[in-house]
Amino acid sequence: MKDYITIIGGGLAGCEAAYQIAKKGIKVKLYEMKPIKFSPAHSNENLAEIVCSNSFKSNLHTNACGLLKEELRLLDSLLIKCADKTSVPAGQALAVDRDEFSKLVTKEIKENNNIEIINEEVGNNKNTIEEMSKDGIVIIATGPLTSEGLANQISKFTGQDRLYFYDAAAPIVTKESIDMNIAFWGDRYKQERQKEESVEDWKNRIENEKEEQNYINLPMNKEEYENFWNNLINAEVVTLHEFEKREIFEGCMPIEIMAKRGIDTLRFGPLKPVGFTDPRTGKRPYALVQLRQDDTNATIFNLVGFQTNLKFGEQKRVFSMIPGLQNAEFVKYGVMHRNTYINSTELLDQTYNLKLNNNIYFAGQITGVEGYVESISSRSGCSIKCNKRF
């Protein structure tokens, strides 16, 4: 048996597993293919890069994800600790500055003497998972954006075809390009509790209560919304020629696909106006777009719920029709990508150990769990069992 554990993938689950194992005094070799090779959705060289949204969802202990985060804090989770340190205002949610979060995780991993980072792609002819696992433990934590070569290897030794679905990310705009004569600050749920106050009192409260200034809100009237909707459903999308299937993840559906389900679908989804009053009219808007802070200095904001596969030029054209974004400067456009996962219920035991090979474990979103927090927590079973075997 090797005197170290191999972890493939420097994402959320891989970094958390490496930290937890190294904390026990066990050596770790952490393989990460960046910056030698990037997936279609990755762009920075740091570990634990967040691609889709900057939100880790609710912090409230009254829901499952909030409770799970608190449990991870009690278990000394490195990733949740880094998320807390790099958090940005997001109401009841834990959202992070993506770049600062990745930098901090990378720093913590690099400074750990028990962790060796190897920047190399696993899955080429040089190294295979089966070879690596012959006399040592291997944790596969490559996430939904697993490289083609490695995915083929996994398919071969599990004896199953790959499973996948399509996911998407939302665009990001600069704060200075948002028209604040139209936009206003506020938090949907805090404001919902203030229904009875006058518009003037509401404006004063929002101005004075800085903790409520978590989201920038863009109200739309009926005409503005229907014009936007008509252009959205007829806009050009990127064709994914290389893939035959088009399974869409319902929890992160491209906004143009959602819009095609009906003219009012968005108004009861990401553009719901519930809990808001338009300062210009004193009435509830017909629809409302929310923007969430994406960096510590509040210079860039992402369009909440606007995951998309529109062509970049179409994103600029259609999303600029939203009142307040007519002069929007896009620093990042939305993209769509394929997510790979395995049939965990058939292939893995309760500790994420591969039933076909006692030395191979899986962790993170490749196992089929959904979300950042769930990926971080999924490393627990495999890292605990790995620690015991040492």
Summary of the structure (lengths in Angstrom):
residues: 390
radius of gyration: 22.3
end to end distance: 9.4
largest distance: 70.9
contacts: 1269
relative contact order: 0.18
helix: 35%
strand: 19%
